[in-house]
Amino acid sequence: MHEGKIAEYVFDLVKETISDDDELKGKKVKKLFFSMSHPYTVYPDSFEFYFFELIKGTELEGLTIEYEELDPLEKSGFYLTSIEVFD
Amino acid sequence: LKIKVLKNVMLKNDALGADNRWEFKKKNIFVLNMTSSPGAGKTTLLENSLQHLTKKYNVAVIEGDLYTSKDAERLEKFNIPIIQINTEGGCHLDAKMINAALKTLDLDKLDVLIIENVGNLVCPASFDLGANKMALLYSLTEGDDKPTKYATMFSIADIVVINKVDIAPYLNVNVDSAIVEVKKVNSKCDIIALSATKPETLNEWNQWIESEIESILKD
């Protein structure tokens, strides 16, 4: 259930990142890329349930999500790795 | 167009947790985050610990609960500051909630702050509150499989308190096997076994918490 709170963090993080980046500013987001390591503290199904509900009716509605696995020895946690926008 | 970000999603919580930690350090306050599954005995242990601690230290408690103030009401008899946080269905406390609660406490008058987290063996692991130590209360009635099933929580605990050892004869689990299971996921944490309902079994726990408090007060 903590994914609800994490969805809020991601929402704020994406909005802040876009407004701070000249290349992203004003563009529509196509895809968000996340990375995480095992053991997972964020479960994708649960996260997406909250996140997609949160972005309904906002400028982020319609985006898709992709995940990649991190080597836990190198990095642990849940990261927003990249943002892809429509040209 | 794809832009690399590489930002930790928990950054916001972690930054506030670090703010809280700095605030506690400035004021020389020992802060304990108490976690467990629901019904493991956090409030009972707290009740019997406060009996001892409030004689020597200025203590405040933050009570995390989904909807009620039942646990806070049990601690009212100690006449100490108690802040109730109701998460309204949320399964954990986060650094922002603690930060807001601190504004209602006179930190200059405190030696110890105990945070009783929401009963949950998953979510609290992801949210740094800024506490000095995390105690995980593990009731024998939960069975000896919990440390490996909830490895994240057990792996970050500074101390695992095995509770309800007085009823071990009636369970298919014993203290020794519980300790073995805890050590499989966390070989560094302290481990204490007690019965929170029996104050005479709390000596080791009281000594642990006092030595942690004293190490902060000496700074």
Interface residues (C-beta under 8 A of the other chain):
Chain A: M1 H2 G4 K5 I6 Y9 V10 D12 L13 T17 D21 E23 L24 K27 F33 F34 P39 T41 V42 G77 F78 Y79 L80 T81 S82 I83 E84 V85 D87
Chain B: L1 K2 I3 K4 V5 L6 K7 N8 V9 M10 L11 K12 N13 G89 G90 C91 H92 D94 V122 C123 A125 S126 F127 A151 T152
